[in-house]
């Protein structure tokens, strides 16, 4: 029994390392992409004699990405040192990460018209996750743009509450007008061992990482058609993440219910 427990522990650690290695590679690649675009735009603006305020805006963006890279490295180091990933999960503002992801997507796709609508009637959008929640939303948003043939990319995000198996979740639905996903592919691209085919552009890799993170948070994720029984009209990514409830007068204590 002890040998089985030890084997399971190492297997879980190995899966976690693979997950965060993929996230790190993905994030660093995106970071350099944004830095490169920002520097190129700065050069163009300076040559055109554009107002200093416009140039400073891109310098600020560069600084933000550098700070984000530093934070990413710290997070990966911290995660690699932890024996139990649950100790790294903390109350995280869901809406804040959604807004930051939406802003990021508009930055890295300057030539696309992207309309992202966020719908939430809740003041408390705290969930048990961590800063890597930003990767979850960025991955889904990026796929909605990469695999979209429309002139305007429409993404609608709605947040609601759900009780399931005596557990309180925030339910996030992310609907897009992209090319959609066939039924036989919906589960496959979320599976850990899914390998992209020669003709694949990499959708499976990004979404499999998303599914792993949601699982680490104690949540669930699945994909439906935006329009039922018609996958060609876009997808609906549904995420359930445990909600963090504030208790105590000092608003400094949290519990999961």
C-alpha positions as CSV (number, residue, x, y, z in Angstrom):
1,X,0.0,0.0,0.0
2,X,2.8,2.4,0.9
3,X,4.5,1.7,-2.5
4,X,1.3,2.5,-4.3
5,X,0.9,5.8,-2.3
6,X,4.4,6.8,-3.1
7,X,4.0,5.9,-6.8
8,X,0.8,8.0,-7.0
9,X,2.5,11.0,-5.3
10,X,5.3,11.0,-7.9
11,X,2.8,10.5,-10.7
12,X,0.9,13.5,-9.5
13,X,4.1,15.6,-9.2
14,X,5.2,14.6,-12.7
15,X,1.8,15.6,-14.2
16,X,2.0,18.9,-12.4
17,X,5.5,19.6,-13.7
18,X,4.4,18.9,-17.3
19,X,1.5,21.2,-16.9
20,X,3.5,24.2,-15.6
21,X,6.3,23.5,-18.0
22,X,3.8,23.9,-20.8
23,X,2.3,27.1,-19.3
24,X,5.7,28.6,-18.8
25,X,6.7,28.0,-22.4
26,X,3.3,29.4,-23.6
27,X,3.5,32.5,-21.5
28,X,7.1,33.3,-22.3
29,X,6.3,33.0,-26.0
30,X,3.4,35.4,-25.7
31,X,5.4,37.8,-23.6
32,X,8.2,38.1,-26.2
33,X,5.5,38.5,-28.9
34,X,4.0,41.5,-27.1
35,X,7.4,43.0,-26.3
36,X,8.4,42.7,-29.9
37,X,5.2,44.3,-31.2
38,X,5.4,47.1,-28.7
39,X,9.0,47.9,-29.5
40,X,8.3,47.9,-33.2
41,X,5.3,50.2,-32.7
42,X,7.4,52.6,-30.6
43,X,9.9,52.8,-33.4
44,X,7.2,53.6,-36.0
45,X,5.6,56.2,-33.8
46,X,9.0,57.9,-33.0
47,X,9.9,58.0,-36.7
48,X,6.4,59.5,-37.5
49,X,6.9,62.2,-34.8
50,X,3.8,61.0,-33.0
51,X,3.0,62.6,-29.6
52,X,5.1,61.5,-26.6
53,X,2.0,60.2,-24.8
54,X,1.4,57.6,-27.4
55,X,4.9,56.3,-27.2
56,X,4.8,56.3,-23.4
57,X,1.7,54.1,-23.6
58,X,3.7,51.4,-25.3
59,X,6.7,51.8,-22.9
60,X,4.2,51.2,-20.1
61,X,3.0,48.1,-21.8
62,X,6.6,46.9,-22.2
63,X,7.2,47.4,-18.4
64,X,4.0,45.5,-17.6
65,X,5.1,42.5,-19.6
66,X,8.5,42.5,-18.0
67,X,6.9,42.6,-14.6
68,X,4.6,39.8,-15.7
69,X,7.5,37.7,-16.8
70,X,9.2,38.2,-13.4
71,X,6.1,37.2,-11.6
72,X,5.6,34.1,-13.8
73,X,9.2,32.9,-13.0
74,X,8.5,33.4,-9.3
75,X,5.2,31.5,-9.5
76,X,6.8,28.5,-11.4
77,X,9.6,28.3,-8.9
78,X,7.1,28.5,-6.0
79,X,4.9,25.8,-7.6
80,X,7.9,23.5,-8.3
81,X,8.9,23.7,-4.6
82,X,5.5,22.8,-3.2
83,X,4.7,19.2,-2.4
84,X,1.0,19.9,-2.4
85,X,-0.4,22.2,-5.1
86,X,-3.5,23.1,-2.9
87,X,-1.3,25.2,-0.6
88,X,-0.7,27.6,-3.5
89,X,-4.4,28.1,-4.2
90,X,-5.8,31.3,-2.7
91,X,-8.8,33.7,-3.1
92,X,-8.4,35.3,-6.6
93,X,-10.5,38.0,-8.3
94,X,-12.1,36.3,-11.3
95,X,-13.4,39.4,-12.9
96,X,-10.1,41.2,-12.6
97,X,-8.4,38.4,-14.5
98,X,-11.1,38.3,-17.2
99,X,-10.7,42.0,-17.8
100,X,-6.9,41.7,-17.9
101,X,-7.1,38.8,-20.4
102,X,-9.5,40.8,-22.6
103,X,-7.1,43.7,-22.6
104,X,-4.2,41.5,-23.5
105,X,-6.0,39.8,-26.4
106,X,-6.7,43.2,-28.0
107,X,-3.0,44.1,-27.7
108,X,-1.6,40.9,-29.3
109,X,-4.1,41.1,-32.2
110,X,-3.9,44.7,-33.2
111,X,-5.1,43.9,-36.8
112,X,-8.3,42.1,-35.7
113,X,-11.6,43.7,-34.6
114,X,-12.4,42.0,-31.3
115,X,-15.5,42.6,-29.3
116,X,-15.4,41.0,-25.8
117,X,-18.5,41.5,-23.6
118,X,-18.2,40.7,-19.9
119,X,-21.5,40.0,-18.1
120,X,-21.6,39.7,-14.3
121,X,-24.1,40.9,-11.7
122,X,-22.0,39.8,-8.7
123,X,-19.9,42.1,-6.5
124,X,-17.9,39.2,-5.0
125,X,-16.2,37.3,-7.8
126,X,-13.5,35.7,-5.6
127,X,-12.7,32.1,-6.5
128,X,-10.1,29.6,-5.2
129,X,-7.4,29.7,-7.8
130,X,-4.1,31.7,-8.3
131,X,-2.5,34.1,-10.8
132,X,-2.3,31.4,-13.4
133,X,-6.1,31.9,-13.8
134,X,-5.1,34.6,-16.3
135,X,-3.6,31.9,-18.5
136,X,-6.9,30.1,-18.5
137,X,-8.8,33.0,-20.0
138,X,-6.0,34.1,-22.4
139,X,-5.8,30.6,-23.8
140,X,-9.6,30.4,-24.5
141,X,-9.7,34.0,-25.9
142,X,-6.7,33.3,-28.2
143,X,-8.4,30.2,-29.6
144,X,-11.5,32.2,-30.2
145,X,-9.5,34.7,-32.3
146,X,-7.1,32.2,-34.0
147,X,-9.9,30.0,-35.3
148,X,-12.3,32.7,-36.3
149,X,-13.0,33.6,-40.0
150,X,-15.4,36.4,-39.3
151,X,-14.5,40.1,-39.8
152,X,-15.4,40.8,-36.2
153,X,-14.6,38.4,-33.4
154,X,-17.4,38.3,-30.8
155,X,-16.7,36.8,-27.4
156,X,-19.4,36.9,-24.7
157,X,-18.4,36.0,-21.1
158,X,-21.2,35.5,-18.5
159,X,-20.7,34.7,-14.8
160,X,-23.3,33.0,-12.6
161,X,-23.4,30.8,-9.5
162,X,-24.0,27.1,-9.3
163,X,-24.3,24.6,-6.5
164,X,-23.1,21.1,-7.4
165,X,-22.5,18.2,-5.1
166,X,-22.8,20.4,-2.1
167,X,-20.2,22.8,-3.4
168,X,-20.5,26.4,-4.4
169,X,-19.0,27.4,-7.8
170,X,-18.9,30.4,-10.0
171,X,-19.9,29.3,-13.5
172,X,-18.1,31.0,-16.3
173,X,-19.5,30.6,-19.9
174,X,-17.3,31.9,-22.7
175,X,-19.1,32.0,-26.0
176,X,-17.5,32.8,-29.3
177,X,-18.4,33.0,-33.0
178,X,-15.3,31.0,-34.2
179,X,-15.3,27.9,-36.4
180,X,-16.5,25.7,-33.6
181,X,-15.4,22.2,-32.5
182,X,-16.9,18.9,-33.6
183,X,-18.5,16.7,-30.9
184,X,-15.8,14.0,-31.2
185,X,-13.1,16.6,-30.6
186,X,-14.6,18.4,-27.6
187,X,-13.4,15.9,-25.0
188,X,-10.3,14.9,-26.9
189,X,-8.7,18.4,-26.9
190,X,-9.1,18.6,-23.1
191,X,-7.4,15.3,-22.4
192,X,-3.8,15.4,-21.1
193,X,-2.4,12.8,-23.6
194,X,-4.0,14.4,-26.7
195,X,-1.3,14.9,-29.3
196,X,-1.8,17.5,-32.1
197,X,-1.9,16.1,-35.6
198,X,0.3,17.3,-38.4
199,X,-2.5,19.5,-39.6
200,X,-3.3,20.9,-36.2
201,X,-2.4,24.5,-35.3
202,X,-2.0,23.7,-31.6
203,X,-5.5,24.2,-30.2
204,X,-5.3,21.0,-28.2
205,X,-2.1,22.0,-26.4
206,X,-3.5,25.3,-25.0
207,X,-6.9,23.9,-24.0
208,X,-5.4,20.8,-22.4
209,X,-3.3,23.1,-20.2
210,X,-6.5,25.1,-19.4
211,X,-8.3,21.9,-18.3
212,X,-5.4,20.8,-16.1
213,X,-5.4,24.2,-14.3
214,X,-9.1,24.1,-13.7
215,X,-8.7,20.6,-12.3
216,X,-6.0,21.7,-10.0
217,X,-8.4,24.4,-8.7
218,X,-10.9,21.7,-7.8
219,X,-13.2,22.8,-10.7
220,X,-14.6,21.3,-13.9
221,X,-14.5,22.3,-17.5
222,X,-16.3,21.2,-20.7
223,X,-17.2,22.5,-24.1
224,X,-20.6,22.9,-25.7
225,X,-21.9,24.4,-29.0
226,X,-22.8,28.1,-28.8
227,X,-25.9,27.2,-30.7
228,X,-27.2,23.7,-29.7
229,X,-26.6,21.0,-32.3
230,X,-24.7,23.3,-34.6
231,X,-21.0,23.3,-33.9
232,X,-20.3,25.5,-36.9
233,X,-21.7,28.6,-35.1
234,X,-19.0,28.7,-32.4
235,X,-18.3,27.2,-29.0
236,X,-19.3,27.7,-25.4
237,X,-16.5,27.0,-22.9
238,X,-18.0,26.3,-19.5
239,X,-15.8,26.5,-16.4
240,X,-16.8,25.8,-12.8
241,X,-14.4,27.2,-10.2
242,X,-14.9,27.0,-6.4
243,X,-16.2,30.3,-5.0
244,X,-14.4,31.9,-2.1
245,X,-16.7,33.4,0.5
246,X,-15.6,36.2,2.8
247,X,-16.3,35.6,6.5
248,X,-15.5,37.7,9.5
249,X,-15.9,41.5,10.1
250,X,-12.3,42.2,9.0
251,X,-13.0,40.7,5.5
252,X,-9.7,38.9,5.9
253,X,-10.9,35.3,6.3
254,X,-12.1,33.1,3.5
255,X,-13.8,29.8,3.3
256,X,-15.0,27.5,0.5
257,X,-18.7,26.4,0.8
